[in-house]
Each structure stands twice: as structure tokens, then as C-alpha cells.
Amino acid sequence: MSAQQASFAEFYAQTRDDCLRAVFASIGDRQAAEDCVAEAFARAWASWRKVSAHPVPRAWVIRTALNLSVSSWRSRRREVAVGELTEPRGGWPPISGSQDTDSGIMTILAGLPLRQRQVVALRVFLDLDTAATAQALGIAPGTVTAHLARATSALREQLTHAAPEEHDG
């Protein structure tokens, strides 16, 4: 195995699950997320010299996967009823070695606007900083901060209302 192949194989093994989790949280469709992430990794391999030199290669993969998702949606938007796009399909992907994620959280995340889901996925699931998230999504760092603040506020409100009240006695 060449050094380039070994480098990519290590990158893939270390980041695939995180990338899939972030894309799934962003688009809400497990199968589409798996397809987009697989294609993004294929493109990363095809351009590995360039991608490996990127400041945050996993952000490059996520951005590519999200772009593929948008391209796919645009190509089929006339074929899919609008009502079908509002509900996420599929459950949380069973990712090897991952921590279990509450399906209730994923349901609440699915209710957020797309850009807020993307910011949460990159900042929380991938633990990217604001600058890397902004670069991955092609937006300003201040916009990342604003979307994250709105998303966390909405999530906090939803989780507070969803939690059962505790009674003493």
C-alpha cells in the first residue's frame, strides 16, 4: 500500500462516522446521507493530494456531501411532493463504535432550519471551531455564531418542553 493510500485509509477510518453523523443531522435522511458521504469520500480520494492539504479535510468532505445533497434535491425537487421533504426518513445511522444518540434529539434537530442543522452538526457533532465551520459552509463566522445561538435556543426550548415534570412526594 502506498503512503497516499495509507494516509487516505487512516483518514477514512477516523472520520467516516463523524462525517456521516454530521451530514445525517443536517439533511435528516439516512440513505441520502450515506450516499452523499460515500460520494464525498470518493471525490476526496480522487483529489487526495489537494484534500489532505486542506486545513480541515473532514470539513471538506462534509461540505462536499452537503453540496451533493443540495444538487440531488434540486434535480428531483419537481418529482418530490413538498410534504415529503419536511419529515426526516430513516433512523439514526448505526455507526460502528459510536455513542447512542437519543432519537428524540434527532427528531427535534430535524425541525430546525437546514442551515441551523448544518451548523449544529459541524460545531457539535464534529467539534469544529467557528472559523472551520464557516469555511465548510461558505458563510461568515458571525453567521455561524448566530445560527448556533438560534439553534441552541430552539433546542433548549424543545427539550425543556419535552422533558417530563418531576413531582416530589
KEMARGU-884430 format. One record per atom (N, C-alpha, C, O): residue in three letters; z, x, y. Coordinates in steps of 0.2 Angstrom, whole numbers, padded with zeros to 4 digits, always signed. Atoms other than C-alpha are relative to their C-alpha. Last residue first. Layout:
BEGIN
ALAZXY;...
END
This chain:
BEGIN
GLY-0004+0006+0003;GLY+0235-0220+0066;GLY-0001-0002-0007;GLY+0003-0006-0009;ASP-0006-0002+0003;ASP+0224-0210+0077;ASP+0004-0006-0003;ASP+0003-0011-0001;HIS-0005+0004-0002;HIS+0206-0215+0079;HIS+0007+0003-0003;HIS+0006+0004-0009;GLU-0006-0001+0004;GLU+0191-0204+0079;GLU+0006-0004+0003;GLU+0007-0004+0009;GLU-0006-0001-0003;GLU+0175-0210+0086;GLU+0006+0001-0004;GLU+0006-0003-0010;PRO-0005+0005+0001;PRO+0160-0207+0076;PRO+0006+0001+0004;PRO+0008+0007+0004;ALA-0006-0002+0004;ALA+0147-0194+0083;ALA+0005-0006+0000;ALA+0006-0010+0005;ALA+0002+0001+0007;ALA+0130-0202+0088;ALA+0007+0002-0004;ALA+0008-0001-0010;HIS+0001+0007+0002;HIS+0135-0205+0106;HIS-0001-0001-0007;HIS+0001-0006-0010;THR-0006+0003-0002;THR+0141-0187+0109;THR+0000-0007-0002;THR+0005-0010-0005;LEU-0005-0002+0005;LEU+0126-0180+0099;LEU+0007-0003+0002;LEU+0011-0005-0003;GLN+0002+0004+0006;GLN+0114-0190+0110;GLN+0005+0002-0005;GLN+0007-0003-0009;GLU-0001+0007-0001;GLU+0122-0184+0126;GLU-0001-0004-0006;GLU+0003-0008-0008;ARG-0008+0001-0001;ARG+0124-0166+0121;ARG+0001-0008+0000;ARG+0006-0010-0003;LEU-0003-0001+0007;LEU+0106-0166+0115;LEU+0007-0002+0000;LEU+0010-0005-0004;ALA+0002+0006+0004;ALA+0100-0174+0132;ALA+0003+0001-0007;ALA+0005-0004-0010;SER-0004+0006-0002;SER+0110-0161+0141;SER-0002-0006-0004;SER+0003-0010-0005;THR-0007+0000+0002;THR+0104-0147+0130;THR+0004-0006+0003;THR+0008-0008-0001;ALA+0000+0001+0007;ALA+0086-0152+0133;ALA+0007+0000-0003;ALA+0009-0004-0007;ARG+0002+0008+0001;ARG+0087-0154+0152;ARG+0001-0001-0008;ARG+0004-0006-0010;ALA-0006+0003-0003;ALA+0096-0136+0153;ALA-0001-0008-0001;ALA+0003-0011-0003;LEU-0006-0001+0005;LEU+0083-0129+0141;LEU+0006-0004+0003;LEU+0010-0007-0001;HIS+0001+0004+0006;HIS+0068-0136+0151;HIS+0006+0000-0005;HIS+0008-0004-0008;ALA+0000+0008-0001;ALA+0075-0130+0167;ALA-0001-0004-0006;ALA+0003-0009-0007;THR-0007+0001-0001;THR+0079-0112+0160;THR+0000-0008+0002;THR+0005-0011-0001;VAL-0003-0001+0006;VAL+0061-0111+0153;VAL+0007-0002+0001;VAL+0010-0006-0003;THR+0002+0006+0004;THR+0054-0117+0169;THR+0003+0000-0006;THR+0005-0006-0009;GLY-0004+0005-0002;GLY+0063-0103+0178;GLY-0001-0007-0003;GLY+0003-0011-0004;PRO-0007+0000+0003;PRO+0056-0091+0166;PRO+0004-0005+0003;PRO+0009-0008+0000;ALA-0004-0004-0004;ALA+0038-0096+0171;ALA+0007+0000-0003;ALA+0009-0005-0006;ILE-0003+0003-0006;ILE+0027-0103+0158;ILE+0004+0005+0004;ILE+0006+0010+0001;GLY+0005+0000-0005;GLY+0014-0096+0145;GLY+0003-0004+0007;GLY-0001-0007+0010;LEU+0003+0007-0001;LEU+0024-0102+0130;LEU-0004+0000+0006;LEU-0007-0005+0008;ALA+0003+0003+0006;ALA+0027-0085+0122;ALA-0003-0007+0002;ALA-0008-0009-0001;GLN+0006-0004+0002;GLN+0029-0076+0139;GLN-0003-0004-0006;GLN-0009-0005-0006;ALA+0005+0002-0005;ALA+0042-0089+0145;ALA-0007+0003-0002;ALA-0012+0000-0001;THR+0002+0007+0001;THR+0051-0087+0128;THR-0005-0002+0005;THR-0010-0006+0004;ALA+0004+0000+0006;ALA+0051-0068+0130;ALA-0002-0008-0002;ALA-0008-0009-0004;ALA+0006-0003-0002;ALA+0058-0069+0148;ALA-0005-0001-0006;ALA-0011-0002-0005;THR+0004+0004-0004;THR+0071-0082+0143;THR-0006+0003+0002;THR-0011-0001+0002;ASP-0003+0001-0007;ASP+0078-0072+0129;ASP-0005-0004+0004;ASP-0010-0006+0002;LEU+0004-0004-0005;LEU+0073-0076+0111;LEU+0003-0001+0007;LEU+0006-0006+0008;ASP-0004-0004-0004;ASP+0086-0082+0099;ASP-0004+0005+0004;ASP-0002+0010+0006;LEU+0002-0007+0001;LEU+0073-0088+0086;LEU+0004+0005+0005;LEU+0004+0011+0004;PHE+0002-0002+0007;PHE+0081-0105+0083;PHE-0002+0007-0001;PHE+0000+0011-0006;VAL-0006+0001+0004;VAL+0090-0107+0100;VAL-0002+0003-0007;VAL+0002+0007-0010;ARG-0006-0002-0003;ARG+0078-0100+0113;ARG+0006+0000-0005;ARG+0010+0004-0006;LEU+0000-0007-0002;LEU+0062-0102+0104;LEU+0006+0003+0002;LEU+0008+0008+0000;ALA+0002-0003+0006;ALA+0065-0119+0096;ALA+0000+0008+0001;ALA+0003+0011-0003;VAL-0005-0001+0004;VAL+0074-0125+0111;VAL-0001+0004-0006;VAL+0003+0008-0009;VAL-0005-0005-0003;VAL+0060-0120+0122;VAL+0006+0000-0004;VAL+0009+0006-0005;GLN+0003-0006+0000;GLN+0047-0129+0111;GLN+0005+0005+0002;GLN+0006+0011-0001;ARG+0000-0002+0007;ARG+0057-0144+0109;ARG-0002+0007-0001;ARG+0001+0011-0004;GLN-0007-0001+0001;GLN+0059-0145+0128;GLN+0001+0002-0007;GLN+0005+0006-0008;ARG-0002-0006-0003;ARG+0040-0143+0130;ARG+0007+0002-0001;ARG+0009+0007-0002;LEU+0002-0006+0004;LEU+0037-0157+0117;LEU+0002+0007+0003;LEU+0004+0011+0000;PRO+0007-0002-0002;PRO+0048-0170+0126;PRO-0002+0007-0004;PRO+0002+0011-0005;LEU+0001-0004-0006;LEU+0064-0173+0116;LEU-0007+0001+0001;LEU-0012+0000-0003;GLY+0000+0005-0006;GLY+0065-0187+0103;GLY-0001+0004+0006;GLY-0002+0000+0011;ALA+0007+0003+0000;ALA+0060-0175+0089;ALA+0000-0005+0005;ALA-0006-0006+0007;LEU+0005-0004-0003;LEU+0076-0165+0093;LEU-0007-0003+0001;LEU-0011-0002+0006;ILE-0002+0000-0008;ILE+0087-0180+0090;ILE-0005+0005+0003;ILE-0008+0003+0008;THR+0002+0006-0002;THR+0079-0182+0072;THR+0001+0000+0008;THR-0004-0003+0012;MET+0007-0001+0000;MET+0081-0163+0069;MET-0003-0007+0003;MET-0008-0007+0006;ILE+0002-0005-0006;ILE+0099-0164+0074;ILE-0007+0000+0001;ILE-0010-0001+0006;GLY-0002+0004-0006;GLY+0102-0179+0062;GLY-0002+0004+0006;GLY-0005+0001+0011;SER+0006+0004-0001;SER+0093-0169+0048;SER+0001-0004+0006;SER-0004-0006+0010;ASP-0002+0008+0000;ASP+0108-0157+0050;ASP-0007-0003+0001;ASP-0010-0002+0007;THR+0000+0003-0006;THR+0101-0139+0046;THR+0001-0008+0000;THR-0002-0011-0004;ASP+0002+0007-0001;ASP+0105-0130+0031;ASP+0001-0002+0007;ASP+0005+0000+0010;GLN-0006+0004+0000;GLN+0105-0111+0033;GLN-0002-0008+0000;GLN-0007-0009+0003;SER-0002+0003-0006;SER+0090-0102+0027;SER+0007-0004+0000;SER+0009-0006-0006;GLY-0005-0004-0003;GLY+0088-0091+0012;GLY+0002-0002+0007;GLY+0006+0001+0010;SER-0004-0004+0004;SER+0072-0099+0007;SER+0005+0004+0004;SER+0003+0007+0009;ILE+0002-0007-0001;ILE+0066-0112+0019;ILE+0005+0005-0004;ILE+0011+0004-0003;PRO-0005-0004+0004;PRO+0067-0130+0013;PRO-0002+0007+0000;PRO-0006+0009-0004;PRO+0003-0004+0005;PRO+0057-0137+0028;PRO+0006+0003-0004;PRO+0010+0007-0001;TRP-0001-0008-0001;TRP+0067-0150+0037;TRP-0003+0004-0005;TRP-0001+0002-0011;GLY-0007-0002-0001;GLY+0060-0167+0032;GLY+0000+0007+0002;GLY-0005+0011+0003;GLY-0003-0005+0005;GLY+0042-0174+0033;GLY+0007+0002+0003;GLY+0009+0001+0008;ARG+0001+0001+0008;ARG+0034-0183+0047;ARG+0003+0006-0003;ARG+0003+0011-0001;PRO+0001-0006+0004;PRO+0040-0184+0065;PRO-0001-0002-0007;PRO+0002-0006-0010;GLU-0005-0001+0005;GLU+0038-0201+0074;GLU-0002+0006-0004;GLU-0008+0007-0006;THR-0007+0000-0002;THR+0029-0202+0090;THR+0005+0001-0005;THR+0010+0004-0003;LEU-0001-0006-0002;LEU+0011-0197+0084;LEU+0008+0000+0003;LEU+0010+0006+0004;GLU-0001-0005+0005;GLU+0009-0212+0073;GLU+0002+0007+0002;GLU+0005+0011-0001;GLY-0007+0001+0003;GLY+0011-0224+0087;GLY+0001+0005-0005;GLY+0007+0006-0007;VAL-0005-0003-0004;VAL-0004-0216+0096;VAL+0007-0001-0003;VAL+0011+0003-0002;ALA-0003+0005-0004;ALA-0016-0220+0082;ALA+0006+0003+0004;ALA+0010+0007+0001;VAL-0007+0002+0002;VAL-0025-0205+0075;VAL+0003-0005+0005;VAL+0002-0004+0011;GLU+0000+0003+0007;GLU-0044-0203+0075;GLU+0007-0002-0002;GLU+0008-0006-0006;ARG+0004+0006+0000;ARG-0046-0200+0094;ARG+0000-0004-0007;ARG-0001-0010-0008;ARG-0004+0005-0004;ARG-0032-0187+0094;ARG-0004-0007+0000;ARG-0001-0012+0001;ARG-0001+0007+0004;ARG-0040-0178+0079;ARG+0003-0005+0005;ARG+0004-0011+0002;SER+0006+0002+0004;SER-0048-0163+0088;SER+0001-0006-0003;SER-0004-0009-0005;ARG+0005+0002-0005;ARG-0034-0163+0102;ARG-0007-0002-0004;ARG-0010-0006-0002;TRP-0001+0007-0003;TRP-0021-0163+0089;TRP-0005-0002+0004;TRP-0007-0008+0004;SER+0001+0005+0006;SER-0028-0148+0079;SER+0001-0007+0003;SER-0003-0012+0001;SER+0007+0000+0002;SER-0030-0138+0095;SER-0002-0005-0005;SER-0006-0009-0005;VAL+0003+0004-0005;VAL-0012-0142+0100;VAL-0008-0001-0001;VAL-0010-0006+0000;SER-0002+0007+0001;SER-0006-0137+0083;SER-0003-0004+0006;SER-0005-0009+0004;LEU+0003+0003+0005;LEU-0016-0121+0084;LEU+0001-0007-0001;LEU-0003-0011-0002;ASN+0007+0001-0003;ASN-0009-0117+0101;ASN-0004-0003-0005;ASN-0008-0007-0004;LEU+0000+0005-0004;LEU+0008-0119+0093;LEU-0006-0002+0004;LEU-0008-0008+0004;ALA-0001+0006+0004;ALA+0004-0108+0079;ALA+0001-0006+0004;ALA-0002-0011+0003;THR+0006+0001+0003;THR-0002-0094+0091;THR+0000-0007-0004;THR-0005-0011-0004;ARG+0005+0003-0005;ARG+0013-0096+0102;ARG-0007-0001-0003;ARG-0010-0007-0002;ILE-0002+0007-0002;ILE+0024-0094+0087;ILE-0005-0003+0005;ILE-0007-0009+0004;VAL+0001+0004+0006;VAL+0015-0079+0080;VAL+0001-0007+0002;VAL-0003-0012+0000;TRP+0007+0000+0000;TRP+0015-0070+0097;TRP-0002-0005-0005;TRP-0006-0009-0004;ALA+0002+0005-0006;ALA+0034-0075+0099;ALA-0008+0000+0000;ALA-0010-0006+0001;ARG-0001+0007+0002;ARG+0036-0066+0082;ARG-0001-0005+0005;ARG-0003-0011+0003;PRO+0006+0003+0004;PRO+0027-0051+0089;PRO+0002-0007-0003;PRO-0003-0010-0004;VAL-0003+0005+0004;VAL+0039-0049+0104;VAL-0005-0003-0005;VAL-0007-0008-0004;PRO-0007-0001-0001;PRO+0034-0034+0115;PRO+0004-0004-0005;PRO+0009-0002-0007;HIS-0002+0005-0005;HIS+0016-0034+0107;HIS+0008+0000+0001;HIS+0011+0002-0004;ALA-0002-0003-0007;ALA+0012-0018+0099;ALA+0002-0005+0005;ALA+0004-0003+0010;SER-0006-0004+0001;SER+0013-0026+0081;SER+0002+0004+0007;SER+0007+0006+0007;VAL-0006+0004+0001;VAL+0001-0039+0087;VAL+0006+0004-0001;VAL+0011+0003+0002;LYS-0001+0003-0006;LYS-0013-0027+0093;LYS+0007-0004+0000;LYS+0011-0003+0004;ARG-0001-0005-0004;ARG-0013-0017+0077;ARG+0002-0002+0007;ARG+0007+0000+0010;TRP-0007-0003+0000;TRP-0010-0032+0067;TRP+0001+0006+0005;TRP+0007+0006+0007;SER+0000-0004-0006;SER-0026-0041+0073;SER+0007+0004+0000;SER+0010+0004+0005;ALA+0007-0002-0002;ALA-0032-0049+0056;ALA+0001+0005+0007;ALA-0004+0009+0008;TRP+0003-0005+0005;TRP-0014-0049+0050;TRP-0006+0003+0003;TRP-0007+0009+0002;ALA-0004-0006-0002;ALA-0008-0059+0066;ALA-0002+0006-0005;ALA-0003+0012-0002;ARG+0003-0003-0006;ARG-0023-0071+0063;ARG+0004+0006+0002;ARG+0001+0011+0004;ALA+0007-0003+0002;ALA-0017-0074+0045;ALA-0003+0003+0006;ALA-0006+0009+0005;PHE-0001-0006+0003;PHE+0001-0076+0052;PHE-0006+0003-0003;PHE-0007+0010-0003;ALA-0002-0005-0005;ALA-0005-0089+0064;ALA+0002+0007-0003;ALA+0000+0012+0000;GLU+0006-0002-0003;GLU-0015-0098+0050;GLU+0002+0005+0005;GLU-0001+0010+0006;ALA+0004-0004+0005;ALA+0001-0099+0039;ALA-0006+0003+0004;ALA-0008+0009+0003;VAL-0003-0007+0001;VAL+0011-0104+0054;VAL-0003+0004-0005;VAL-0004+0010-0003;CYS+0001-0004-0006;CYS-0001-0118+0058;CYS+0003+0007+0000;CYS+0000+0012+0002;ASP+0007-0001-0001;ASP-0002-0125+0041;ASP-0001+0005+0006;ASP-0004+0010+0005;GLU+0001-0005+0005;GLU+0017-0124+0038;GLU-0007+0002+0001;GLU-0009+0008+0000;ALA-0004-0006-0002;ALA+0020-0133+0055;ALA-0002+0005-0005;ALA-0003+0011-0003;ALA+0004-0003-0006;ALA+0006-0146+0051;ALA+0004+0006+0002;ALA+0000+0011+0003;GLN+0006-0002+0003;GLN+0015-0150+0034;GLN-0004+0004+0005;GLN-0007+0009+0004;ARG-0001-0006+0004;ARG+0032-0151+0042;ARG-0006+0003-0003;ARG-0007+0009-0002;ASP+0004+0002+0006;ASP+0028-0162+0057;ASP+0000+0006-0005;ASP-0003+0011-0003;GLY-0003+0006+0004;GLY+0040-0162+0071;GLY-0004-0002-0006;GLY-0002-0007-0009;ILE+0005+0005+0001;ILE+0030-0151+0083;ILE+0002-0006-0004;ILE-0001-0011-0004;SER+0004+0001-0006;SER+0043-0140+0091;SER-0005-0006-0001;SER-0006-0010+0003;ALA-0004+0004-0005;ALA+0056-0141+0078;ALA-0004-0002+0006;ALA-0003-0007+0009;PHE-0002+0007+0002;PHE+0043-0137+0065;PHE+0004-0004+0005;PHE+0003-0010+0006;VAL+0006+0004-0001;VAL+0036-0122+0075;VAL+0002-0008-0002;VAL-0001-0012+0001;ALA+0002+0001-0007;ALA+0053-0115+0077;ALA-0006-0004+0001;ALA-0005-0009+0005;ARG-0005+0004-0003;ARG+0058-0117+0059;ARG-0001-0002+0007;ARG-0001-0008+0009;LEU+0001+0007+0002;LEU+0042-0110+0053;LEU+0005-0005+0003;LEU+0003-0010+0005;CYS+0006+0003-0003;CYS+0044-0095+0064;CYS-0002-0007-0002;CYS-0003-0011+0002;ASP-0001+0002-0007;ASP+0061-0092+0058;ASP-0005-0003+0004;ASP-0005-0008+0008;ASP-0004+0006+0000;ASP+0056-0093+0040;ASP+0002-0002+0007;ASP+0002-0008+0009;ARG+0004+0006+0002;ARG+0041-0081+0042;ARG+0005-0007+0001;ARG+0003-0012+0004;THR+0001+0005-0005;THR+0051-0068+0052;THR-0003-0007-0002;THR-0003-0011+0002;GLN-0005+0001-0004;GLN+0058-0055+0040;GLN+0000-0006+0005;GLN+0005-0009+0007;ALA-0006+0002+0004;ALA+0046-0057+0026;ALA+0006-0001+0004;ALA+0010-0006+0003;TYR+0001+0007+0003;TYR+0031-0057+0037;TYR+0006-0002-0003;TYR+0009-0008-0002;PHE+0000+0005-0005;PHE+0037-0042+0047;PHE-0001-0007-0002;PHE+0003-0011+0000;GLU-0007+0000-0002;GLU+0040-0032+0031;GLU+0001-0005+0006;GLU+0006-0009+0006;ALA-0004+0004+0006;ALA+0023-0037+0024;ALA+0007+0000+0002;ALA+0011-0005+0001;PHE+0001+0007-0001;PHE+0015-0032+0041;PHE+0004-0004-0005;PHE+0007-0009-0004;SER-0003+0003-0006;SER+0023-0015+0041;SER-0001-0007+0001;SER+0004-0011+0003;ALA-0007+0000+0001;ALA+0019-0012+0023;ALA+0003-0003+0006;ALA+0008-0006+0005;GLN-0002+0006+0004;GLN+0001-0017+0026;GLN+0007+0000-0001;GLN+0010-0006-0001;GLN+0002+0006-0004;GLN-0001-0005+0041;GLN+0002-0006-0005;GLN+0005-0011-0002;ALA-0006+0001-0005;ALA+0008+0009+0031;ALA-0001-0006+0004;ALA+0004-0010+0006;SER+0001-0004-0006;SER-0005+0007+0017;SER+0006-0001+0005;SER+0010-0006+0004;MET+0000+0004-0006;MET+0000+0000+0000;MET+0000+0005+0006;MET+0004+0009+0007;
END
